[in-house]
Amino acid sequence: MANLGSSGSFGRKVQSPRVAGHRKNWVLASYNFKTLIGISAAIVACLLVGRGYVFFVPIHEQAQSYKDAFVNGVESVEGCNFFEGKWVNDDSYPLYDGSLCPFTENGFNCQGNGRRDDNYLKWRWKPHRCEIPRFDVHEILQSLRGLRIVFVGDSMGRTQWESLICLLMTGVSDKKSVYEINGNKITKQIRFLGVKFSSFNFTVEFYRSPFLVQQGVPPRHSPKRVRSTLRLDRLDNISKRWINSDFLIFNSGHWWNSVKIFDVGCYFQVGNSVKLGMQITSAYRTALNTWASWVKSMVNTNRTHVFFRTFEPSHWSEFPTERACIVTQRPMLKAGNFAESPFSEIVAEVVSVKRAPVVVLNVTFMSAFRSDAHIGNWSDVPSVEDCSHWCLPGVPDAWNEILLSYLPKKKGVPPR
């Protein structure tokens, strides 16, 4: 059986999130002690926490393995580290047909938009030392009865939201019993989308909040180039709608770049002060600290299971005068630089330092291999290449299989 993958690590060198493939290395602090009675000293390592195809020839070295990168952000269930593993070929995949799911956004339905090969659909993520529970839609639907699942983030979060709905719909006989509660179509402009599974009395909701913090007008007497600000010390003003949920899944990262921020005249603000010289990664860390404090003070974690999904790598190829989206026919053999992100590292650090009751879903490494699974030119706007978003079905389904493994099993659900 074909398989691809190994174990992953995070780096430290801070660079722009727009350019895929930057490499960062762990900085290990070593302290040498004098020899005593012939016993050598120990070293203490502190881990912080187009249309066409091409064949990809891997040139990157494999990222080194890591252990327990997330101290308080539990990354395993019953001792299983889901995020160190490999992709294995599995003909039982995909788990649904994107063209038959009414909640698949047109731009993400690559098969429906003309992609002819289906090899990218036939891969399953396999952890090294355990198994992700096989997707049993009927058992899961019973376990979700009466619950409220909330996703918060950017378009990557919306893709995972759509994926989960399509996965769950495979077990619903009356498709009309599943509907968007306000009758809205799935579009990128709407800030709130909620789908009701009426036969099972649960909802799966999405709140669009790419930065997680408030964006608004700058203070008076700000420089003319400051057209708007991100209030790093204030969570998004719709955050009160996220609480009182049972599963709360966050993501943020792809909008934290100079094009989305500085190029449109947006700068960072803390209190009444505009931080003109603040770097993006520093601002991200400040925003995540605000978010973590909010989780600790506002979320009833006795009820709500809180998750933060790490940064998902893009697979743009950089050339001297341009960058190109090259969709490969198979996953890459080596994760290489794509497995590393300063944003993923910051998430781990903040959750650890703040001791936030959050599970970190470390999808960065597992997604780094999947240069074959991006939209490319198979979107509803084929003239625009896309090596950031993912086809559905595809990689986000694997994220959701892991997410669902954290779902508490309800008593009285018959085995299947």
Sequence and secondary structure as in RCSB ss.txt:
>XXXX:A:sequence
MANLGSSGSFGRKVQSPRVAGHRKNWVLASYNFKTLIGISAAIVACLLVGRGYVFFVPIHEQAQSYKDAFVNGVE
SVEGCNFFEGKWVNDDSYPLYDGSLCPFTENGFNCQGNGRRDDNYLKWRWKPHRCEIPRFDVHEILQSLRGLRIV
FVGDSMGRTQWESLICLLMTGVSDKKSVYEINGNKITKQIRFLGVKFSSFNFTVEFYRSPFLVQQGVPPRHSPKR
VRSTLRLDRLDNISKRWINSDFLIFNSGHWWNSVKIFDVGCYFQVGNSVKLGMQITSAYRTALNTWASWVKSMVN
TNRTHVFFRTFEPSHWSEFPTERACIVTQRPMLKAGNFAESPFSEIVAEVVSVKRAPVVVLNVTFMSAFRSDAHI
GNWSDVPSVEDCSHWCLPGVPDAWNEILLSYLPKKKGVPPR
>XXXX:A:secstr
  EEEE          TTSTT              BTTB              B     S      S   SSS  
EETTEETTSEEEEE TT  SS GGG TTS GGG TTTTT    GGGSEEEEESSS      HHHHHHHTTT EEE
EEESHHHHHHHHHHHHHHHTT S GGGEEETT     SS SEEEEEETTTTEEEEEEE SSSEEEE   TT  TT
  EEEEEEEE TTGGGTSS SEEEE   TT STTTTGGGTEEEEETTEEETT  HHHHHHHHHHHHHHHHHHH  
TTT EEEEE      EEE SS EEE  BSS  S  GGGG  HHHHHHHHHHHHTT S EEE  HHHHHT TTSEE
ET SSSTTS EEEEE SSSHHHHHHHHHHHTS   TT    
